[in-house]
Amino acid sequence: MSTNVVAIVGAGMAGLTAALSLARHGIRSEIVEQAPQLGEVGAGLQISPNASRILRELGILADIEHRWCEPQEIRLTSGVTLGALAAVPVGAFARDRWGAPYGVLHRSTLQQALLSAVLRNPLCKVHLGCRIEKPGDTEIARAIGEQPDLVIGADGVWSRTRARIPGAPKAHFSGNIAWRFTMAGDNAPGFLDPSNVTAFLGPKTHLVCYPLKEIGGFNVVAIAAGLDPGETWSAEGSERQGRMLAEQFSAWHPEIRTLLSNLRGATFWPLYQAGPGRWQNGRDTALIGDAAHAMMPFAAQGAAMAIEDAFELAGLVANTPLPEALATYERVRQMRAARVGRRGAFNRFAYHARGPIRIARDLVLATRSPQSLAADLDWLYGYRAKG
Ligand SMILES: Cc1cc2nc3c(=O)[nH]c(=O)nc-3n(C[C@H](O)[C@H](O)[C@H](O)COP(=O)(O)OP(=O)(O)OC[C@H]3O[C@@H](n4cnc5c(N)ncnc54)[C@H](O)[C@@H]3O)c2cc1C
């Protein structure tokens, strides 16, 4: 039996990309989103070539390219001394080596570009302000007005759609907290670099900064070990959280400590990860994006993996009987996400290193050329998702 209509729960990167990817194969989708409108949730995103290649295929890249920045390098810098440790070239190098660009932008720029394309597409329909609480067949059919052939759970780290899949992953707190904020260029200290992504590394902490063209300023993310704040996604940073941040970065360079102590409007993001489990039920449901594999942002790949999942699932569903498509999707994508997860874990170990491990890390990095560091990422950025 062919797949004609798909219900997608969630209109984040995963859900919107899934709708466009299915439409490319002539498959109709109905997206159900709890938010009454899609606003400015989140902050900056790095979009690597493995994902921008798909956005180009879906006709989205042209819409965002003139609004994003293409950094020249991803730099690793000591957060204690501000000394350079290593750099991976991106910019023109990325286009040449991996066949697609590396860009940084506000999350809402990408979400709005995807949403506009979805709204223009007669095969896609969005139901805003509609939360799926118990994702049984009756509630899904009530939400979209018909019984779908397939339900895609693109409803993020707290996914309710997981309840349709016995043995689906569960989310757990990673022990790390991110503080995310943006700042205007004229207020920014001189060590923030408008041409590059900079990851400042320190003991048990790191800080990532990159330019955002949309605001003429910077996106800053500070990540450190923290307390478990319970089931919540983001919240305004409180005074207590501000003190926690200052304590965690107390060994850092004074200029960075000053930046963090003057923070206004930072949002506080406890970082959750999805554990192992099934991503499909062999019949009529699959999970994509954070619902399947919420991961730590140490490799900056969560949204990229959501985009790859959506594109590959659509291709399989269009060309293979559903149970087989779902099984292949799970096998192929779990292998890919596991490899990305291992890279993230490696970055976490290297970024947050202390004492002798930090000294060894710095010595090893000093021997590596930018090209050899880039070659280590061929499997990640050079990946060509099959849609
Ligand atoms: C600090 C930080 C930095 C990051 N940086 C990067 C980066 O640089 N590059 C990168 O690729 N990734 C990055 N990520 C990861 C990335 O943001 C996520 O992996 C990605 O946004 C996940 O997309 P998604 O569509 O799966 O989920 P979400 O974006 O969470 O979307 C889920 C959608 O489902 C809706 N929803 C949820 N439950 C229901 C329900 N019951 N009924 C109806 N609707 C529902 C939600 O409202 C939401 O719109 C970062 C993450 C963090 C925390």
The ligand as an SDF file (V2000), in Angstrom:
LIG
                    3D

 53 58  0  0  0  0  0  0  0  0999 V2000
   22.4630   25.4820   23.2510 C   0  0  0  0  0  0  0  0  0  0  0  0
   22.1060   24.7660   21.9810 C   0  0  0  0  0  0  0  0  0  0  0  0
   22.8010   25.0600   20.8020 C   0  0  0  0  0  0  0  0  0  0  0  0
   22.5110   24.3740   19.6290 C   0  0  0  0  0  0  0  0  0  0  0  0
   23.2340   24.6560   18.4850 N   0  0  0  0  0  0  0  0  0  0  0  0
   23.0020   23.9430   17.3690 C   0  0  0  0  0  0  0  0  0  0  0  0
   23.7490   24.2190   16.1630 C   0  0  0  0  0  0  0  0  0  0  0  0
   24.5850   25.1340   16.1310 O   0  0  0  0  0  0  0  0  0  0  0  0
   23.4870   23.4630   15.0520 N   0  0  0  0  0  0  0  0  0  0  0  0
   22.5560   22.4470   15.0600 C   0  0  0  0  0  0  0  0  0  0  0  0
   22.4000   21.7700   14.0280 O   0  0  0  0  0  0  0  0  0  0  0  0
   21.8180   22.1840   16.1760 N   0  0  0  0  0  0  0  0  0  0  0  0
   22.0170   22.9070   17.3100 C   0  0  0  0  0  0  0  0  0  0  0  0
   21.2720   22.6670   18.4280 N   0  0  0  0  0  0  0  0  0  0  0  0
   20.2460   21.6040   18.3950 C   0  0  0  0  0  0  0  0  0  0  0  0
   18.9780   22.0270   17.7030 C   0  0  0  0  0  0  0  0  0  0  0  0
   18.5080   23.2770   18.1810 O   0  0  0  0  0  0  0  0  0  0  0  0
   17.9070   20.9480   17.8830 C   0  0  0  0  0  0  0  0  0  0  0  0
   18.4810   19.6660   17.7320 O   0  0  0  0  0  0  0  0  0  0  0  0
   16.8130   21.1060   16.8260 C   0  0  0  0  0  0  0  0  0  0  0  0
   16.2320   22.3870   16.9270 O   0  0  0  0  0  0  0  0  0  0  0  0
   15.7570   20.0120   17.0050 C   0  0  0  0  0  0  0  0  0  0  0  0
   14.7150   20.2310   16.0880 O   0  0  0  0  0  0  0  0  0  0  0  0
   13.3700   19.3930   16.1890 P   0  0  0  0  0  0  0  0  0  0  0  0
   12.5010   19.9090   15.0920 O   0  0  0  0  0  0  0  0  0  0  0  0
   13.6540   17.9500   16.2700 O   0  0  0  0  0  0  0  0  0  0  0  0
   12.7470   19.7810   17.6130 O   0  0  0  0  0  0  0  0  0  0  0  0
   12.1910   21.1700   18.1400 P   0  0  0  0  0  0  0  0  0  0  0  0
   12.9120   22.3130   17.5500 O   0  0  0  0  0  0  0  0  0  0  0  0
   12.1380   21.0540   19.6310 O   0  0  0  0  0  0  0  0  0  0  0  0
   10.6960   21.2220   17.5690 O   0  0  0  0  0  0  0  0  0  0  0  0
    9.6500   20.4550   18.1220 C   0  0  0  0  0  0  0  0  0  0  0  0
    8.3380   21.1350   17.7810 C   0  0  0  0  0  0  0  0  0  0  0  0
    7.2650   20.2830   18.2080 O   0  0  0  0  0  0  0  0  0  0  0  0
    6.2950   21.0490   18.8970 C   0  0  0  0  0  0  0  0  0  0  0  0
    5.6390   20.1360   19.8400 N   0  0  0  0  0  0  0  0  0  0  0  0
    6.1870   19.5240   20.9220 C   0  0  0  0  0  0  0  0  0  0  0  0
    5.2940   18.7330   21.5360 N   0  0  0  0  0  0  0  0  0  0  0  0
    4.1340   18.8310   20.8250 C   0  0  0  0  0  0  0  0  0  0  0  0
    2.8560   18.2290   20.9700 C   0  0  0  0  0  0  0  0  0  0  0  0
    2.5950   17.3730   21.9750 N   0  0  0  0  0  0  0  0  0  0  0  0
    1.8850   18.5530   20.0750 N   0  0  0  0  0  0  0  0  0  0  0  0
    2.1490   19.4290   19.0570 C   0  0  0  0  0  0  0  0  0  0  0  0
    3.3660   20.0290   18.8780 N   0  0  0  0  0  0  0  0  0  0  0  0
    4.3440   19.7230   19.7410 C   0  0  0  0  0  0  0  0  0  0  0  0
    7.1170   22.1410   19.5800 C   0  0  0  0  0  0  0  0  0  0  0  0
    6.3140   23.2670   19.9060 O   0  0  0  0  0  0  0  0  0  0  0  0
    8.1580   22.4520   18.5130 C   0  0  0  0  0  0  0  0  0  0  0  0
    7.7270   23.4390   17.6060 O   0  0  0  0  0  0  0  0  0  0  0  0
   21.5100   23.3760   19.6100 C   0  0  0  0  0  0  0  0  0  0  0  0
   20.7760   23.1070   20.7700 C   0  0  0  0  0  0  0  0  0  0  0  0
   21.0630   23.8010   21.9490 C   0  0  0  0  0  0  0  0  0  0  0  0
   20.2580   23.5180   23.1900 C   0  0  0  0  0  0  0  0  0  0  0  0
  1  2  1  0
  2  3  1  0
  2 52  2  0
  3  4  2  0
  4  5  1  0
  4 50  1  0
  5  6  2  0
  6  7  1  0
  6 13  1  0
  7  8  2  0
  7  9  1  0
  9 10  1  0
 10 11  2  0
 10 12  1  0
 12 13  2  0
 13 14  1  0
 14 15  1  0
 14 50  1  0
 15 16  1  0
 16 17  1  0
 16 18  1  0
 18 19  1  0
 18 20  1  0
 20 21  1  0
 20 22  1  0
 22 23  1  0
 23 24  1  0
 24 25  2  0
 24 26  1  0
 24 27  1  0
 27 28  1  0
 28 29  2  0
 28 30  1  0
 28 31  1  0
 31 32  1  0
 32 33  1  0
 33 34  1  0
 33 48  1  0
 34 35  1  0
 35 36  1  0
 35 46  1  0
 36 37  1  0
 36 45  1  0
 37 38  2  0
 38 39  1  0
 39 40  1  0
 39 45  2  0
 40 41  1  0
 40 42  2  0
 42 43  1  0
 43 44  2  0
 44 45  1  0
 46 47  1  0
 46 48  1  0
 48 49  1  0
 50 51  2  0
 51 52  1  0
 52 53  1  0
M  END
$$$$
